[in-house]
Amino acid sequence: MRDILGKAYTDLGRELTEVRERLAGSNQYDGMFDKWCATIGLKKDLVCRLINRFKLISICDDQKLLEDLPVSLTYEIARPSAESTEPKRQAKQAVLDGEVKTLKEYRELLAEKESAEKRVKEAESQRHLAEKEADLLRAKLERAEEVEPQTVTEYVEVETTDPELVAENERYKELFGEITMYEGRTTRVTNGDAITYTVYEFSEDVRKFVEKYGHLTHFVQEFNGMISEGKQEYKKAIHAMQTLMRSIDRSIDEEDPIIING
């Protein structure tokens, strides 16, 4: 029964294809085919499905394979859009190879391949974003290395004859004769209030740094795939940061521990 029915649909598609060619006009508006179909009660979408199915079967090497399949499945893979995407092309090929035999299997396979393609595109998008951010970071590091720090000499003015303050000022001149300038302000401070301010400013800068670059911890695989030169630059920057943090941490009085909430 399926064999008879499959061949019948093929014959219908063949007849409709021939009639359309005979009744075609010079354009889609002056032909008589659509009017003829309406006259005998054939719906346009059914006619299109039958013609598309016949076209597919006529160019297929194994016509019997398609005629033995459910008509609904052959309608689906005969659509003009059946190869509009790579997942659809692969799912259609699976039908032509005899691996898929029902419309349900076809739709499940198509959904699986579309989901896989989406995951691949998302991974590629994340990798592209990570590479772009890595390039920006590398460019910033290179620009920072090219800038030569400006230095000036600055001393604490002591308007007193107190021997202790005078001695402290002399020790300051001896140890910190040159002060590095950064963004128009000195990076070294000389009194308690200024030091406290600098500590808070340092904490804020560290917080901003973590917020800006914290996402890099999610791209371990991408960093491992970096070229050797880029990886070395990355490791060198990390090492410099770790050395600075250890040095600062050692300078904190162990008898006055800092408790971090949360």
Protein Blocks (a to p, Z undefined) as FASTA:
>chain_A
ZZmmmmmmmmmmmmmmmmmmmmpcfblklpcklmmmmmnopafklmmmmmmmmmmmmmpf
blmlmmmpcfklmmmmmpmklmmpmklmmmmmmmmnopacbfklmmmmmmmmmmmmmmmm
mmmmmmmmmmmmmmmmmmmmmmmmmpccddddddddddbfbfklmmmmmmmmmmmmpacd
eehiafbdcbfklmmmmmmmmmmmmmmmmmmmmmmmmmmmmmmmpcfklmmmmmmmmmmm
mmmmmmmmmmpcfklccddeZZ
